[in-house]
């Protein structure tokens, strides 16, 4: 395993699959030689789309955060995970792996005025965005991502006040960014080299809300949009929602 | 049956009408209009409200009610703008998604025009650039593309096509 590649994970709704395909098309437009992998459900996969991807994995969990499940199974030594609702808009996408250097995992920075509920506790706020993630496939990195998935499941289903997370703001319960923050505080992962992309990496995660004509957006106005990150309308997601079927992979382990 | 007078406020600017609720023992609330005009000067409800709430109290209730009404009206208008904007964005999203469902668009190598479709800010723009791509690449619309499929075509033909499709 010595390749660098791009990973999409499309679970839960056909809308995410369609978005991943469209994003992969845009990636091919700007980087035709890109090595692209998709993790998705067999029932969503279209024969005509298979040529778009170098590798296709099915049998994934029907889970809102199947992304971590897929990420931990990346076939590459260096991976750029992209949310499905993204578009590639620049040839500079091919240089993204240079950024990682000797670090294990990197995130783009959450922009306060386009994000809600960032407060973890009186001295910490969420900083790492979960939409675009650059990482290597070192054993500990993959263990971290594995545990990110399993702990998130625990986090979502626990009684917050009586859980190991009780000291943190209950508004964190729904955010997987909190889960990774929590894990990175643990002794087990102290040696993980993690950081933000240079200058926050907003060009690699250009949130669509930054296009609004607002004063807060001025500093981002002229940024190159290497990866544009939009949001799929809820109606579109709901109309093609799929449900877990008995026997499907729903347990991470 | 005993009743309680709820939130009396002026029903007109002349302050000759009071609007209030009468809450009865059985929990039922009836909205009433009370006047002191003409023969109604001796209206016992009017007299009771004047004795218990007074003009200043009714003034305050009226001011609060108007502010509440205006606030709700503004919230409703803002929500309508948000809803309209959301519907517009959804329609634009769907138009782009449908454009990329078309094989010719999906498989086109003309990334510049595809990018125009992706970045379109209106449905009209989506349609214009989708049509443009068809004009450039659909053999029905562009005979040069059809000639490209013929292996006997000359180099000049290929150059023509490159000029057109590689913007």
Interface residues (C-beta under 8 A of the other chain):
Chain A: X18 X22 X25 X26 X29 X30 X87 X89 X228 X230 X232 X233 X235 X236
Chain B: X86 X89 X90 X93 X94 X97 X100 X106 X109 X111 X114 X115 X118
